[in-house]
Structures are given as structure tokens and as C-alpha cells.
């Protein structure tokens, strides 16, 4: 316990008056509870802090030998393949049975992981939460791994070709080998953070590849480089304000529009369980708060970026040596993954968005496992639909936030849509039903209507209910244009109107404005709103209702519209995927009721009309 004492200081015990000179003192005490109570009553005591305690971090890298490991069980032969574009891959007893192939672009690089980064990334992509697997002593493979090395022995990209060309060769090789999900935990740290304007050729190449090959490309947001100031200690006072500063924006290629960009939140406060560390060792972020080294958006044109966040470790300030310590220094500050040299240690810890991204790639692969024919748009759609913003992170960025109130811009800028829950992404539940529409196409400058049946139980049961809508599309892009997206899409959730009435409103709009003339009372108020998400290719918004209102009928409609921007006459349609989730915490029959209604409405789920 630390007591900050102001005024006259002295005395023999807690119960005696303080006598001494005027000043300020910092006292470290170990006392009983009844003495603490007496100390709290003293007017000379300005404040009292308990010593911070470590929480769920890695206290030590587990000392596990090969003989102690449970056998690694290979994934099925048709299990999803995650492509890892990184620094290569080394042998590891927990990876070897999952590796389909190792390649290098160019081949002269070889496939070994000299830098060790790719093996750590692959460990999380292969198993997700490695700590949980180790605790359960279960390393059953559910995905397979294909590694593409693109980094040379000096830690740089190949100098015989351009990075976009190297990325095209790597992504095409992985996609042709069957990879549906590709992880890229690399960025160009030499470039200044993105501050608006045109996209880079690397970003544009990834966007084109995601569209051409219908693959999910997961990109790390990048790690902070001293946005808090010149001295390490400044991070204590400036966190979390610096997270959304101009100096801490995304770096190339994390701004890619058709890719999934992933930021990091802390999985622990990073402190060790070591009394000798003392008060000079201070945490920066608590569990579920933004990682001190994550980067923030927005993306191109103000798009919501990063799309998602996940656990990527944290940073601790050690005043004894004036250093910021990450997972590579203290395991307690990092997330557990596989070591690149298993002969010295099977496991290691690391911090950074590089390790949050493969966790999302793993989750994306689980969706592929559940829905093998799902498009890349549907995979992105379901990840966003399942995501929740950690309340600890929200209140860190927006201290006055109360549930139900509007989020500050910094929340989306740093956290996107939150942490994806793979269990929610792949299945409905008794009180939650998900309606899907995959591989849809819409003529440009037209509108599609999707009926959302609302069972009586959902409408009339007391309690909080939500309708969440997620839309993902993959427009053509061009980095030479200031208007980066060739097409745009968006949606409204409409109530209290028939399809003909909704269509009529769209037809009446002839003044060149972008939004349909639908009465405000008929448009469900969603968070985030239309304007906030209109430049994002992955959009997810929620309508929340606490009061029972049955006067809007038993069917709402999602009106999806596509707009031509600079796309030429050769682009006639825009493909997309849509998912709608109905959720009511007090309605345990929701899924069954929705299933019955969907069967009745199959013939009128969609109507296309001129805009």
C-alpha cells in the first residue's frame, strides 16, 4: 500500500498525531485492516493506493518439454488453410503436422524463419488462444497452415521486385493452394502514419487481390512508435489520449478497404507477481483496455478502421531501468505463442498487433470450417456481427460513457466493431437468431429489400432487444484516385412501411441526393449511423429497443442500396453479403419462432427496384 501524506509529518503510530515539518511524503506500509481504517480518517493523508496486482498475463513462459506435451492431433485433410505471409516458418512439434507447404517469394529467400516472427504468428493462427490449449492439454488441429516467406535475412522485403508485386505473387500462390484466409502481420514502419489522401500501391494491391480471389486478408494495424513523447515515462500521463492522435494512425497497408484490419487490446495488466518490482513498476493498461502499442484509424475516406480488435499483449513501464517492457521482456506483458526455436523453449510470449491479427484469422477459419462455401464477404460479415466492444476499453477512451449512450468517435477509431466471438459467428442460440444472405449481387444505383420477420415473442416479451445488421462488399479500388472506392453501399433498417411504400419513397427521390426520402419515424436509429459507416466496406450497426412497441408490424425491412462512384460501364453489379441478428435476452424461444417464420417468408425475402 502507498500512502501520500501532505502537511506535518511525524508520530509513532497510526493512532498518534502527526508531528513534524511541512512537506510531502510517500510512505510504503504493510498494516492490518483495522489500522488501515484509522489511517483513512487522518486529515494529513491525501490519498491511499493499494499496490497493483497482476492479473491474467503470462507470469512465466511455461517450462514444458516435448515429453510433457500432449500429442498434437493433425487437422482433417479438408480443414481450412490459413496462409501466413511473413518471415518464414521454423519446425515445431506443435506445428509440423499442420503445415501443408512452405514457400518463399522469391524462392531464393528460403523458407526458414530467421527473424522468428512468422513462427510466433503461425502458432496463434494455428491454435487461437495458445494458453487455453496448454491449460486444457489439448492441441487438436482445426486448421492447416501454409507459410509464404517474403522477408529476407536482414528483415527487409526483397529488393529485386516491388512490394506490391511480391504481395501479388504471394497471395496468388496461397489462394491457388486453397487458402481462404490469409494473415499479413507486416507493415511499412518507415512511412508516416496515414493522414488522409490517396492509398499506396501496396494497399491497393491487397484490395484488388481480396476482390479477385475472394479471400479474407487479415492485416495487423501496426505498432505505435513513441506517440506519447520522447521519454518513456510520458506514456503514463498521456495514455490513452495519444492512441487516437495523428502520430499514431494506421500504417501501410492497414488502411486496405477490402481487408480486415485488426488492432490490439490488453489481455492483462502485464505486471509480474514479484514483490521486488516495487512501485517503480507501473501498469499502463488494464485487461480489456486498448493495448498501449496499438494504432488507430480512421481509414481511407474516414472508413471505420481497424475493423476489429483482439488480444495482443500490453506494455509495462519499469521506472527502475526507465524502460517500456513488452512480452518479449516480461512474459506477463505478452500473449503466449510458439517459440521459433523449440529446442530452447517450446513457448514464448510476445506483444503487438502482429499477434492480435492471427487470432482473428483463426476465428475467420472457424467460420470457413462451419460454412465451407461462404464468400469472403460473408466471413467478414459474420465476424463483425459477432463482435462486441469491451466495456473496459470503451470507458478507457470515453470515461463518461453510460450503456445506451452514443460512442465518442475515438471508440470506433481505436476499437472498430470490437472483439469477434466465433461461437456467435457460427451459430444461433435460443434467444438469438441470425439470418444470412450470401453471394448477393445488386445492380448499381438500385435497391434491394430484405424482410426481417419479428416473432410475437420478440415484439411483446419485456426486456432489451436488438436488431443488428452487418453488410460486407468488395468494391473495385484505384490508388490513383482520391475517391478510392469505385462503388459504395449502405443500408437502412425500416419499420412500419410496406415494401410498396418503401419502394415508392426510393422512386420519388429525383433531386440527386444520396439518401432515400423515408420518414424519420420509419428509419430505425442505428449505431453507428449511415454517415459514419458510408465509406466502409464492412459495416455493422445495431438498433436497440427497451420498450415494447407492437405498432410497427411483424416485419421490418433492410433496404440495401449500391451507388456508382467512378466505376466504369464494365462494372454493372456489386456483390455483397448481408447478415441480420435478432437478440432478446428474455426470449428463449426466439430461434425456433424465427425458423418457423422464415419458412413462411421464403418467397418474398427480396425485392429489387430502381433507385
C-alpha angles and dihedrals in degrees: 000000000000120000120195108206126192128185128021112003130197138078135127104254143004091266096053127081119266111248124178144074130330115264147090125284137182113211127189110208139180107196142150123265096254090052090049090055091054091048091054089060094056113107091211092065109090097185143339126217126189114224108264115254126217116246134187101340129117104278091187134355103261112259096226125153128205089256090056094052121101110237115275107240113213121236121251116278091250095045115131117274120226115203116216115203103191145096096318134267134274128206116273129168091232094049106036096082092049099050112103096181144335121220137169130216102236099022092224090074092071122216104264118115103236093168096043094224099109094052092053091049092047092051092061093041089053099047109013106211101029093184091056091049091051093048090050090043089226123128100170110159118232097167138036127227133226115184125206114188114210101158123085128221090272092057094252135113120263112283095207094076140017122275093242090053091048091050091049092052092047097046093045091050092050094044092049089052091057104266111153093176125044124188122208112182093172133102141170104258092180092070122084115251116276110273100172134282128084126359121245123250090251092056093045091050092054091048091051092048094050089053097043097047101031093233132143109240112196115200129187116236093230131246127276120257109204101306089150094066143276097296124064093227091061089076090073093063099034099048122135097010095069092055092082097035123120090252091060102050124129120289128219126317096013090086091068108136100209094042129083109248116202129200127189136250126190117265090196141358089260099231121139124231091244121122091200091068090077130182093313089075108077134179119231102191133024123221113293093018120115113284109252090236101048121113128225142216165200104184131210112328091003094300119169104265138200092040094203142002132214141171112303106153128254144245129252127202113228107195092184090072098015093239139131108231124207133184092282088061100036119019089210089069097051144062118253119252141148120295118239090225106045092180090072097036134347094216138036139173130238141174131216146076086277087078098041091058097060089050088061090043088055090051091048089053090053088058089051088050090054096039107028093178096048116129121236087252092057092048091054089043094055094045091055092043091055096045125110129190110239107241090219091057093045093052091045089059096032109030095183095051117135123188110270095024124113119275119244114243090250090066096062090035091060105025107028108195094337133238117346117230108211093198090058091043096058104037146030123230139211092272097031131060127185123202117199136199113180133184094014123166128203129190111242116264091019136107135230125200123210120193117227110198114214113203118220091246090057093050099043108031111101119246142058117323131183138197112198123188126195126189128183128180136164111222125187112265136199124191093203091067126078086215094064101184117070091204136018132208135191141158146218128209104222129194137180095027132098121234090255091053092049091048090049091056091052092049093051094058104099104139096091097252119138104233129067119252096246119150113259090235089061095049112082110228106242134187116254098028130224095267094049094055103031096105095046123097089206113054130175126172135171133216113201126194127181101172122071110247117170097167095093095068133244097288131060122187134222109215109202119190134185125206128199113227114168096331110131130233090273089070105072101156140027119219120217146154129230133198129183125193125198113197132179119166093205098043111084095172096057099108094051093045091050091049091056093048094047091057089054094048101045093109096056107036096118139035125178120204138169113269 
